[in-house]
Amino acid sequence: MTEQVLSPRPPLFLSDTDIAELSDVRAAMEAVRDAYCILEEEGRTPGRIFAQSEQEWMRIMPSVPSSGRLFGAKSIVGSFASGLSVSYLITLFDKETAELVALLDGNRVTGLRTAATTAVGTSTIVPDRSLTVGVIGSGFEARSHLQALSHIARFSSIRVFSPTEANREAFARDFNGLDGASATAVSSAAAASEGADLILCAARSRDEIPIIESRHVGDDATVISIGSTTAGQRELPVDLIERATTIVVDTYDEVVHDSGDMIAAQTEGVDLTSKVITLNDALRGKAPIDTQRGIRIYKSTGSGLQDIVVAEMLVNRARTQGRGVPLATTIVTTRK
């Protein structure tokens, strides 16, 4: 007979409010760095799993990290029944017992892990000096990323562009003085990019047209691209990718084969073989990177690994701080 066992400790539920209170970009960066510094094992973090109909879709991002004591998956579900509604749920299980440990609202976790991973990735390609920063976008991603980047780079000035003047002006006001740098709003992506040492692209392109032009990017600039994550999205122009000497990616297959930027570049004959370095190899020193010369790009599409290690960090903080709701019951774990 199969033995059924209930966990001696009830699972913890972390709401969106809990995540907001527990979020710490430094702690998230540490969790991500620890995970990517370990040699990757094939199969631990497979690609996204999709299911869809004309009205609904579901994306699952599983991972069994080498680091930490938990594993699990983030599920993203969407419905077009009345506009587009989307929900995120992260499930975490104990590696030793397979028991359910926690359920997390994944909405804010996605933004936190993306910014944290970008900062870790950018730390491998950005020069160690005071930088002029150009920001394309003024929304949540631009804000969270600039804040995270301030932990790994020094800013001398910040220029921000977004299509809505009020938004870019508000962004400049909010970030003026960050790291002692002045922040100003500018009227075009070109004005934000020209002469910038570090360019943050954090705005979805309109009509899938790249949001910056290669001719506005300096020969030794660092460029961050986090706004195009699917085959139909474009953020970087082909000629900029061709000019790049180094492209650090968080997930090789999904960035190189599934992101619109890289698909377009390869279609036009750009050889990525000598340019692309995984974040894992970059952090482990497997591929030397000249952070002073040449255009260096960090390109991200996200990964279940990032979700799970940051979610575990949040659960640990919740236990310490007494946050979250212990559930009244749990699922059955069976001994086979």
C-alpha positions as CSV (number, residue, x, y, z in Angstrom):
1,M,0.0,0.0,0.0
2,T,1.2,3.5,-0.8
3,E,2.1,5.5,2.4
4,Q,0.6,9.0,2.4
5,V,2.5,11.6,4.4
6,L,1.4,15.1,5.3
7,S,4.1,17.7,5.8
8,P,4.8,18.4,9.5
9,R,5.0,22.1,8.6
10,P,2.2,23.8,6.8
11,P,3.0,25.4,3.5
12,L,3.4,29.2,3.5
13,F,1.4,31.5,1.2
14,L,3.0,34.8,0.2
15,S,0.7,37.4,-1.2
16,D,1.5,40.3,-3.5
17,T,1.6,42.6,-0.4
18,D,4.0,40.2,1.3
19,I,6.3,40.1,-1.7
20,A,6.4,43.9,-1.9
21,E,7.4,44.1,1.8
22,L,10.0,41.3,1.5
23,S,11.6,42.4,-1.8
24,D,15.3,43.2,-1.6
25,V,17.3,43.6,-4.8
26,R,20.6,43.0,-3.1
27,A,19.4,39.7,-1.7
28,A,17.9,38.7,-5.0
29,M,21.2,39.5,-6.8
30,E,23.1,37.3,-4.3
31,A,20.7,34.4,-4.9
32,V,21.0,34.8,-8.7
33,R,24.8,35.1,-8.6
34,D,25.1,32.0,-6.4
35,A,22.9,30.0,-8.8
36,Y,24.7,31.0,-12.0
37,C,28.2,30.6,-10.5
38,I,27.6,26.8,-10.3
39,L,28.3,24.7,-13.4
40,E,25.0,24.2,-15.3
41,E,23.6,20.7,-15.4
42,E,21.6,19.8,-18.5
43,G,17.9,19.3,-17.7
44,R,17.8,21.3,-14.5
45,T,16.1,24.2,-16.1
46,P,14.3,23.3,-19.4
47,G,12.8,25.9,-21.6
48,R,9.3,27.3,-21.2
49,I,6.3,24.9,-21.6
50,F,3.4,26.4,-23.5
51,A,-0.3,25.4,-23.7
52,Q,-2.9,27.6,-25.4
53,S,-6.3,27.9,-27.1
54,E,-7.9,30.7,-28.9
55,Q,-8.9,32.3,-25.6
56,E,-6.5,31.0,-23.0
57,W,-2.8,30.4,-22.7
58,M,-0.5,29.0,-20.0
59,R,3.3,29.1,-19.7
60,I,5.2,27.0,-17.2
61,M,8.8,27.7,-16.2
62,P,10.3,24.9,-14.1
63,S,13.7,24.6,-12.5
64,V,15.6,22.4,-10.1
65,P,18.5,24.7,-9.1
66,S,21.8,23.3,-8.0
67,S,21.9,25.9,-5.3
68,G,19.4,26.0,-2.4
69,R,17.1,23.4,-0.9
70,L,13.9,24.1,-2.9
71,F,12.7,23.5,-6.5
72,G,9.6,24.2,-8.4
73,A,8.0,26.2,-11.2
74,K,6.3,29.5,-12.1
75,S,3.0,29.2,-13.9
76,I,1.7,32.2,-15.9
77,V,-1.9,32.0,-17.2
78,G,-3.7,34.4,-19.4
79,S,-7.3,34.8,-20.6
80,F,-8.7,37.0,-23.4
81,A,-12.3,36.5,-22.3
82,S,-12.5,40.1,-21.4
83,G,-9.4,42.0,-22.5
84,L,-6.3,40.2,-21.3
85,S,-6.1,39.0,-17.7
86,V,-2.9,37.4,-16.4
87,S,-2.0,35.6,-13.1
88,Y,1.4,34.3,-11.8
89,L,1.9,31.5,-9.3
90,I,5.1,30.0,-8.0
91,T,5.1,26.6,-6.3
92,L,8.1,25.5,-4.2
93,F,8.9,22.0,-3.0
94,D,11.5,20.6,-0.7
95,K,14.4,18.8,-2.5
96,E,14.7,16.1,0.2
97,T,11.1,15.3,0.8
98,A,9.2,16.5,-2.3
99,E,6.8,18.2,0.2
100,L,5.0,21.5,-0.7
101,V,6.8,24.3,1.0
102,A,5.3,27.5,-0.3
103,L,3.0,29.2,-2.8
104,L,3.8,32.7,-3.9
105,D,2.0,35.3,-5.9
106,G,4.6,35.6,-8.8
107,N,3.6,39.0,-10.1
108,R,6.3,41.1,-8.3
109,V,8.8,38.2,-8.2
110,T,9.1,38.4,-12.0
111,G,10.2,42.0,-11.9
112,L,12.5,41.5,-9.0
113,R,14.3,38.5,-10.5
114,T,14.6,40.2,-13.9
115,A,16.2,43.3,-12.5
116,A,18.5,41.3,-10.2
117,T,19.7,39.0,-13.0
118,T,20.3,42.0,-15.3
119,A,22.5,43.7,-12.7
120,V,24.4,40.4,-12.2
121,G,24.8,40.0,-15.9
122,T,25.8,43.6,-16.5
123,S,28.4,43.4,-13.8
124,T,30.4,41.0,-16.2
125,I,30.6,43.5,-19.1
126,V,30.5,47.0,-17.7
127,P,33.7,49.0,-17.1
128,D,34.7,50.0,-13.6
129,R,34.4,53.8,-13.8
130,S,31.8,56.5,-13.6
131,L,29.3,56.1,-16.4
132,T,26.9,58.2,-18.4
133,V,23.6,56.2,-18.6
134,G,20.9,56.4,-21.3
135,V,17.6,54.9,-20.4
136,I,14.9,54.0,-23.0
137,G,11.6,53.6,-21.2
138,S,10.2,55.0,-18.0
139,G,7.9,52.2,-16.7
140,F,8.3,49.6,-14.0
141,E,11.1,47.7,-15.7
142,A,13.2,50.8,-16.4
143,R,12.8,51.9,-12.8
144,S,13.6,48.6,-11.2
145,H,16.5,48.0,-13.5
146,L,18.1,51.3,-13.0
147,Q,17.8,50.9,-9.2
148,A,19.4,47.4,-9.4
149,L,22.2,48.7,-11.7
150,S,23.1,51.3,-9.2
151,H,24.4,48.5,-7.0
152,I,27.0,47.3,-9.6
153,A,27.9,50.5,-11.4
154,R,28.7,54.2,-10.7
155,F,26.7,56.8,-12.5
156,S,27.9,60.3,-13.5
157,S,24.7,61.3,-15.3
158,I,21.4,59.8,-16.4
159,R,19.3,60.6,-19.5
160,V,15.9,59.1,-20.0
161,F,13.6,59.0,-23.0
162,S,10.0,57.6,-23.3
163,P,7.4,58.7,-25.8
164,T,5.2,60.3,-23.1
165,E,6.8,63.6,-21.9
166,A,5.1,63.5,-18.5
167,N,6.4,60.0,-17.8
168,R,10.0,60.8,-18.7
169,E,9.9,64.0,-16.7
170,A,8.6,62.1,-13.7
171,F,11.3,59.5,-14.1
172,A,14.0,62.1,-14.2
173,R,12.7,63.8,-11.1
174,D,12.5,60.5,-9.2
175,F,16.0,59.4,-10.1
176,N,17.8,62.8,-10.0
177,G,20.6,62.3,-7.4
178,L,20.8,58.5,-7.7
179,D,24.4,57.7,-6.9
180,G,25.0,61.4,-7.0
181,A,24.1,61.6,-10.7
182,S,21.9,64.2,-12.3
183,A,19.0,62.8,-14.2
184,T,17.4,64.6,-17.2
185,A,14.5,63.9,-19.6
186,V,15.4,64.0,-23.3
187,S,13.1,64.1,-26.3
188,S,14.4,61.1,-28.3
189,A,16.0,57.7,-28.0
190,A,19.0,59.1,-30.0
191,A,19.5,61.9,-27.3
192,A,19.5,59.2,-24.6
193,S,21.9,56.9,-26.5
194,E,24.5,59.2,-28.0
195,G,27.6,59.4,-25.9
196,A,26.2,57.0,-23.3
197,D,28.5,54.5,-21.7
198,L,25.6,52.3,-20.6
199,I,22.3,52.1,-22.5
200,L,19.3,50.4,-20.8
201,C,16.6,49.4,-23.3
202,A,13.5,48.7,-21.2
203,A,10.6,49.7,-23.4
204,R,8.8,47.4,-25.8
205,S,9.3,48.5,-29.4
206,R,6.4,49.9,-31.4
207,D,5.3,47.9,-34.4
208,E,8.2,45.5,-33.6
209,I,10.7,48.1,-34.8
210,P,14.0,48.3,-32.8
211,I,13.9,51.2,-30.3
212,I,17.5,52.4,-30.8
213,E,19.7,52.8,-33.8
214,S,23.2,51.5,-34.2
215,R,24.6,54.8,-35.4
216,H,23.7,56.4,-32.0
217,V,25.6,53.8,-30.0
218,G,29.3,54.4,-29.2
219,D,32.0,51.9,-30.2
220,D,32.7,50.9,-26.6
221,A,29.2,51.2,-25.1
222,T,27.5,48.6,-22.9
223,V,23.9,47.9,-24.0
224,I,21.2,46.1,-21.9
225,S,18.2,44.5,-23.7
226,I,15.4,43.1,-21.6
227,G,12.3,44.3,-23.5
228,S,12.1,41.8,-26.4
229,T,11.6,38.2,-25.2
230,T,9.7,36.5,-28.0
231,A,10.2,35.8,-31.6
232,G,7.8,38.6,-32.6
233,Q,9.5,41.3,-30.6
234,R,12.4,43.5,-31.6
235,E,14.5,45.9,-29.5
236,L,18.0,45.9,-31.0
237,P,18.8,46.5,-34.7
238,V,20.7,43.9,-36.6
239,D,23.7,46.2,-37.4
240,L,24.2,46.8,-33.7
241,I,24.3,43.1,-33.0
242,E,26.8,42.7,-35.8
243,R,29.0,45.4,-34.3
244,A,29.0,43.8,-30.9
245,T,32.1,42.0,-29.7
246,T,30.4,40.2,-26.7
247,I,26.8,39.2,-26.0
248,V,26.1,37.8,-22.5
249,V,22.8,35.9,-22.4
250,D,21.0,34.4,-19.4
251,T,19.6,31.5,-21.3
252,Y,21.4,30.4,-24.5
253,D,18.8,28.6,-26.5
254,E,15.9,30.9,-25.7
255,V,17.8,34.1,-26.4
256,V,19.7,32.9,-29.5
257,H,16.9,30.8,-31.1
258,D,13.7,32.3,-29.8
259,S,14.2,36.1,-29.4
260,G,13.2,38.4,-32.3
261,D,16.5,40.4,-32.1
262,M,18.7,37.3,-32.5
263,I,16.5,35.6,-35.1
264,A,16.6,38.7,-37.3
265,A,20.4,39.0,-36.9
266,Q,20.9,35.4,-37.9
267,T,18.5,35.7,-40.8
268,E,20.6,38.5,-42.2
269,G,23.8,36.4,-41.9
270,V,25.2,37.6,-38.5
271,D,27.4,34.8,-37.0
272,L,26.7,34.8,-33.2
273,T,29.0,31.9,-32.4
274,S,32.0,33.9,-31.4
275,K,29.9,36.6,-29.7
276,V,27.6,34.8,-27.4
277,I,28.6,33.9,-23.8
278,T,26.3,32.4,-21.2
279,L,25.9,34.2,-17.9
280,N,27.1,31.0,-16.3
281,D,30.4,31.0,-18.2
282,A,30.8,34.7,-17.8
283,L,30.6,34.5,-14.0
284,R,32.8,31.4,-13.8
285,G,35.5,33.1,-15.9
286,K,35.2,30.6,-18.7
287,A,35.3,33.3,-21.4
288,P,37.5,36.4,-21.0
289,I,35.6,39.7,-21.5
290,D,37.2,43.0,-22.3
291,T,35.0,45.5,-20.4
292,Q,36.8,48.5,-21.8
293,R,36.7,48.1,-25.6
294,G,34.0,47.0,-28.0
295,I,30.2,47.0,-27.8
296,R,29.1,44.6,-25.1
297,I,25.4,43.5,-24.9
298,Y,23.5,41.8,-22.1
299,K,20.4,40.1,-23.5
300,S,17.8,38.4,-21.3
301,T,14.6,36.5,-21.9
302,G,14.2,35.2,-18.3
303,S,14.4,31.8,-16.8
304,G,12.7,29.5,-14.3
305,L,16.0,29.3,-12.4
306,Q,15.8,33.0,-11.6
307,D,12.2,32.7,-10.4
308,I,12.9,29.7,-8.1
309,V,16.1,30.9,-6.4
310,V,14.6,34.4,-5.8
311,A,11.4,32.9,-4.5
312,E,13.3,30.7,-2.1
313,M,15.1,33.8,-0.8
314,L,11.7,35.5,-0.3
315,V,10.4,32.5,1.6
316,N,13.5,32.5,3.9
317,R,13.0,36.2,4.6
318,A,9.3,35.6,5.3
319,R,10.1,32.9,7.8
320,T,12.6,35.1,9.6
321,Q,10.2,38.1,9.6
322,G,7.0,36.2,10.4
323,R,5.3,37.2,7.2
324,G,2.9,35.2,5.1
325,V,-0.1,33.0,5.8
326,P,0.5,29.3,6.9
327,L,-2.1,27.3,5.0
328,A,-4.6,25.2,7.0
329,T,-3.8,22.1,5.0
330,T,-1.5,20.8,2.4
331,I,-1.3,18.3,-0.5
332,V,-0.5,14.6,0.2
333,T,3.1,13.4,-0.4
334,T,3.3,9.7,-1.1
335,R,6.2,7.3,-0.5
336,K,6.6,5.1,-3.6
